[in-house]
Amino acid sequence: MTPTVVLVHGAFTDTGSWAGVIRRLQAAGITAKAVATPLRGLAHDAAFVAGTVAAIDDPVVLVGNSYAGAVIGAAAPQMSNVNALVHIAAFVPDEGESVLEMAANFPDSELGPNLRAIGDDFYLSTEGFRRVLAEDLPEDVTSLLAVSQRPIAAVALGEKSGPVGWRTLPSWHAVASADKAIHPTVQRFGAQRAGSTVVEIDGSHLLALSQADTVTDLILEAAAKTS
């Protein structure tokens, strides 16, 4: 049976970041659904995604970008219909590990200096948004993304993961080699630890926008090999 692809965005973006990938998946005859991640906390977000996927009758390929790599990893054990995980320039923490703890073991990225706190939430500075997330996208695109970004609750980045799906499920990882938000060595470590099939892409953090063809090809590979 052909799986449904469920796409989960990370911090500072929204479901629109998957538009190009959705268009290509639909052209390939794949049903796709983008989830509006709450970005309120890892356990909360994982439960939200699990609830969405539980309502789907078909087998599912879960795809997560950035922080959502942790979300799909924590959501997958809560469901029985997930066939595979696909990480796109993502954190892949282990059980008992937060994304901050994972990143702390590797060289710093440019994310930290460009975070701005408003109440209990983090945003990216408007002036740093393009440089950190999407330097390979046109400025007229990133200027809109910067002023319409979704915040993430500060607690989400420090919250430790529960059981993780990549321990038992096949996984794929698109590593963004020019990423300034999650250092590429963090991505490579997570992918190696998970035993993921890896493709390196010369692109920024928002690969789904800047490299939609390559990202879609990886998702289609995961769907074909686990259907």
C-alpha positions in Angstrom: 0.0 0.0 0.0 1.3 3.5 -0.9 1.9 5.4 2.3 0.7 8.9 3.2 3.5 11.4 3.8 3.1 13.5 6.9 5.3 16.6 6.9 6.2 18.3 10.2 7.8 21.8 10.2 10.2 23.1 12.8 10.7 26.3 14.7 10.3 29.7 13.0 8.4 28.3 10.0 5.0 26.9 9.2 3.2 24.4 7.0 3.9 26.7 4.0 7.5 25.7 4.1 6.5 22.3 2.6 4.5 23.8 -0.3 7.1 22.8 -3.0 7.5 19.3 -1.6 3.7 18.8 -1.4 3.3 19.8 -5.0 5.9 17.3 -6.1 4.6 14.5 -4.0 1.1 15.0 -5.4 2.5 15.0 -8.9 4.0 11.6 -8.0 0.7 10.3 -6.8 1.5 10.5 -3.1 -1.0 11.8 -0.5 0.7 14.4 1.7 -0.4 16.2 4.8 1.4 19.1 6.5 0.9 19.4 10.3 0.8 22.8 11.9 3.2 22.0 14.8 2.2 23.8 18.0 5.9 24.4 19.0 4.9 24.4 22.7 7.1 21.6 24.0 8.5 18.3 22.8 6.0 15.9 24.5 3.1 18.2 23.7 4.1 18.5 20.0 4.8 14.8 19.7 1.4 14.0 21.1 -0.3 16.4 18.7 1.5 14.8 15.7 0.6 11.3 17.0 -3.0 12.3 17.2 -3.0 13.6 13.6 -1.3 10.5 12.3 -3.6 8.1 14.3 -6.5 9.5 12.3 -4.9 8.3 9.0 -5.9 4.8 7.9 -2.9 4.3 5.6 0.7 3.6 6.6 2.6 6.8 7.1 6.1 8.2 6.3 6.8 10.9 8.9 9.0 13.7 7.8 10.5 16.4 10.1 12.7 19.4 9.5 14.9 21.0 12.2 13.4 20.7 15.7 10.7 18.5 14.2 13.2 15.8 13.8 12.9 15.4 17.6 9.1 15.6 17.4 8.7 12.8 14.8 11.2 10.7 16.7 9.1 11.1 19.9 5.8 10.7 18.1 6.5 7.5 16.2 6.4 5.1 19.2 2.9 6.3 20.0 1.5 4.9 16.8 1.4 1.6 14.9 1.1 2.9 11.3 4.5 4.7 10.9 6.7 2.9 8.4 9.7 5.2 8.2 11.2 8.5 9.4 12.7 11.1 7.2 14.8 13.9 8.8 15.5 17.1 6.8 18.4 19.1 8.3 17.1 17.9 11.7 17.9 17.2 15.3 17.7 13.5 16.1 18.0 13.2 19.9 18.0 9.9 21.7 15.7 9.0 24.6 16.5 11.2 27.6 18.3 13.8 25.5 17.2 17.3 24.5 18.1 19.1 21.3 20.2 21.6 23.3 22.1 18.8 24.9 22.7 17.2 21.6 24.0 20.4 20.0 26.2 21.2 23.0 28.6 18.4 22.0 29.5 20.0 18.7 30.7 23.3 17.2 28.3 26.3 17.7 26.0 27.4 14.9 24.8 30.9 14.3 21.4 30.1 15.8 22.1 31.1 19.4 23.4 34.6 18.9 20.3 35.4 16.7 17.6 34.1 19.1 15.4 36.8 20.6 13.2 36.1 23.7 9.7 37.6 23.9 8.0 36.3 27.0 8.5 32.5 27.1 9.1 32.2 23.4 12.1 32.4 21.1 12.1 34.1 17.7 14.9 34.7 15.2 16.1 38.2 14.8 14.7 39.7 11.6 18.2 40.7 10.4 19.6 37.3 11.1 16.8 35.1 9.7 18.1 34.8 6.1 21.7 34.2 7.1 20.8 31.5 9.7 18.0 29.7 7.9 17.8 30.4 4.2 20.8 32.1 2.7 20.2 30.3 -0.6 16.7 31.7 -1.0 15.9 35.1 -2.6 15.9 38.1 -0.2 12.3 39.0 -1.2 11.2 35.5 0.0 13.2 35.5 3.3 12.1 39.0 4.2 8.5 37.7 4.2 9.4 34.6 6.1 11.3 36.6 8.7 8.3 38.8 9.6 5.8 35.9 9.6 7.8 33.3 11.5 6.3 31.0 14.2 7.9 31.2 17.6 8.9 28.2 19.7 8.5 27.9 23.4 11.9 28.1 25.1 11.1 25.0 27.1 10.8 22.9 24.0 14.5 23.1 23.2 15.5 21.9 26.7 12.9 19.2 27.1 14.3 15.6 27.1 12.8 13.2 24.6 10.9 10.1 25.6 11.3 6.8 23.6 12.4 7.4 20.0 11.1 5.8 16.8 14.4 5.6 15.0 15.5 2.8 17.4 13.1 0.5 15.5 12.2 2.2 12.3 14.2 2.7 9.1 15.2 6.3 8.6 16.6 8.7 6.1 18.4 12.0 6.6 19.1 15.0 4.3 22.1 16.7 5.8 22.4 20.4 4.9 26.1 20.9 4.5 25.8 24.7 4.5 23.5 24.8 7.5 24.0 27.7 9.9 21.2 26.8 12.3 22.0 23.2 13.1 25.7 22.5 12.6 26.2 19.8 9.9 28.2 17.7 12.3 25.2 17.5 14.6 23.1 16.3 11.7 25.8 13.8 10.6 26.1 12.4 14.2 22.4 12.0 14.6 22.1 10.3 11.2 24.9 7.9 11.9 23.6 7.0 15.4 20.2 6.3 13.9 21.6 4.2 11.1 19.9 6.5 8.6 20.4 6.5 4.8 22.1 9.8 4.3 22.2 12.3 1.4 24.3 15.4 1.7 22.8 18.5 0.1 24.7 21.7 -0.4 22.0 24.0 1.0 20.8 26.0 3.9 18.6 24.9 6.8 15.3 25.3 5.0 16.1 22.6 2.4 12.4 21.9 1.7 12.2 25.4 0.3 15.5 25.8 -1.4 16.0 22.2 -2.6 12.5 20.8 -2.9 13.4 18.4 -5.8 16.1 16.7 -3.8 14.1 16.6 -0.6 11.1 15.1 -2.4 13.3 12.5 -4.1 14.5 11.3 -0.6 11.0 11.1 0.7 9.9 9.1 -2.4 12.8 6.7 -1.8 11.7 6.2 1.8 8.1 5.7 0.7 9.0 3.2 -2.0 11.3 1.1 0.2 8.9 0.8 3.1 5.5 0.5 1.3 
